[in-house]
Amino acid sequence: MFVVGLTGGIGSGKSVVAEKFHLFDILIVDADIVAREVVEPGKPCLEEIEKRFGSDILTDKGVLNRPKLREIIFSNEGERAWLESLLHPKIGERIMEELNYASSSYSILVSPL
């Protein structure tokens, strides 16, 4: 199967273009969506993040406190590297799983720059 990469910065129109391809039954895999899914409550990655940073990294509803995590990882290169080493392989694995479901001759992989 052929995979077409669709990249761009925030607000560049990636989602609009992807929606147009989806109208033609082309499989769209969005790396941002996958990245959010791997840290949903009950997922192993979220459990590892909580072990590393403590329960304060979760909101009262048990979801990832993204502003708090951003504060940690953007002020500590080592913690950012740890988080990337946890998440990037899992995100890549999930993207490949989704791409394997394609019934069309190609798929679109949407990823931010």
C-alpha positions in Angstrom: 0.0 0.0 0.0 1.1 3.5 -0.8 1.1 6.1 2.1 1.0 9.8 1.3 2.2 12.2 4.0 0.3 15.3 4.6 2.2 17.8 6.8 2.0 21.4 7.7 2.0 23.8 10.6 -1.0 24.7 12.9 -3.8 26.2 10.8 -2.3 25.3 7.5 -5.3 23.3 6.3 -4.2 19.7 6.8 -7.6 18.7 8.3 -9.5 20.4 5.4 -7.5 18.5 2.8 -7.8 15.2 4.7 -11.5 15.6 4.8 -11.6 16.0 1.0 -9.7 12.7 0.6 -12.0 11.0 3.1 -15.0 11.8 0.9 -13.4 9.4 -1.6 -13.1 6.6 1.0 -9.4 7.1 1.4 -8.2 6.0 4.8 -6.9 9.0 6.8 -4.6 8.4 9.8 -4.0 11.5 11.9 -0.9 11.4 14.1 -2.3 14.1 16.4 -5.4 11.9 17.1 -3.3 8.8 17.6 -1.1 10.7 20.1 -4.1 11.7 22.1 -5.5 8.1 22.0 -2.3 6.5 23.5 -2.6 8.6 26.6 -6.3 8.1 27.3 -7.4 6.8 30.7 -6.6 3.2 31.2 -3.9 3.1 28.5 -0.4 1.9 29.5 1.3 5.1 28.4 -0.9 7.2 30.8 -0.1 4.8 33.6 3.7 5.2 32.9 3.3 9.0 32.8 1.5 8.9 36.2 4.2 6.7 37.7 6.9 9.1 36.5 5.3 12.4 37.4 2.8 11.5 40.2 -0.9 11.6 40.4 -0.9 15.5 40.0 -0.2 14.9 36.3 -3.9 13.8 36.1 -7.0 16.0 36.4 -9.7 15.2 38.9 -11.4 13.2 36.1 -8.3 11.0 35.6 -7.3 12.5 32.2 -3.8 13.8 31.4 -3.3 17.4 32.6 -1.6 18.6 29.4 -0.7 22.1 30.6 1.1 20.6 33.6 2.9 18.0 31.5 3.9 20.8 29.0 5.3 22.8 31.9 7.5 19.8 33.0 8.8 18.7 29.6 9.5 22.2 28.3 11.6 23.0 31.3 13.5 19.7 31.5 15.1 18.2 28.5 15.6 14.9 30.2 11.9 14.5 31.0 11.0 15.5 27.4 13.4 12.8 26.1 11.9 10.3 28.5 8.3 11.1 27.4 9.2 11.0 23.7 10.9 7.6 24.2 7.7 6.3 25.8 5.2 7.8 23.3 6.9 7.9 19.9 7.2 4.1 19.5 3.6 3.5 20.7 2.3 6.2 18.3 4.2 4.7 15.4 2.9 1.2 16.2 -0.7 2.5 16.4 -0.3 4.4 13.1 1.0 1.2 11.4 -1.9 -0.8 12.8 -4.4 1.7 11.4 -2.7 1.9 8.0 -2.9 -1.9 7.8 -6.7 -1.5 7.7 -6.7 0.4 4.4 -8.9 -1.0 1.7 -7.9 1.7 -0.8 -4.8 1.7 -2.9 -3.3 4.4 -0.8 -3.8 6.2 2.5 -3.1 9.6 3.9 -1.0 10.1 7.0 -1.6 13.5 8.5 1.2 14.8 10.8 2.1 18.2 12.0 5.5 19.7 11.3 
